[in-house]
């Protein structure tokens, strides 16, 4: 009985060892397969690199051939126009001078560029360029590069426009004892106390509903020019008349009224009455 038990244990152990060995051999086989795959990839990469290096050498040779052809073509052009290297350098320097003039003009501010253009400066430079372009040396590559650069700069300078006038909103720092009427009366502001409405219109978000309540050290805007999308009320104006001027339709007075209802009410207490110096928002249609 004991012998049978011992024999069974030994057979079990031998079976486990065989299974473990089989598993080990399978793992090694998989590992070797991965190694083989990596080596295959390396060979493919080496082959691709060799092809790339060969193509690079071919391209470098092509570039060298093209450069040689350019040099040869330049010599042929010089022979055709009966020019030498010194003459070419002088011609190219003339083109360089024109390009430098144009670049210097391009560095000016928009107003200065327009002034120079109106004075004929740009036309004069363009005339010089057109004149020397008639020279056969203009066909040389180095000449063409400069001619293209000059023509591009001329095009840019032709398109420069004067900037739209800046709408000035001067600032005023509120002092002790100030109120809008008093500020508007100052000669440096409007010189007209009734223009307090203009100050309130421009600073309604800061001042709030009560135009009589302002505080020292507040910085308020002082509109000097009528901004786009606004209308400065004149004596005798009414909402329908303004709508007629702005939209060509008196019935659109409600559009103006809705856009300025709070301002109109806060200034006069009547939501339909407007006063001179009001700055009304005029919605664009």
NORNOR-V789513 format. One record per helix or strand. SS is the DSSP state (H for helix, E for strand). FROM is the first residue (numbers start at 0). LEN is the number of residues. If there is no record, write none. Layout:
((SS FROM LEN) (SS FROM LEN))
//
This chain:
((H 1 79) (H 84 22) (H 109 9) (H 120 12) (H 135 4) (H 140 19) (E 168 5) (H 179 6) (H 192 10) (H 203 4) (E 218 5) (E 229 3) (H 238 9) (H 249 19) (E 278 3))
//
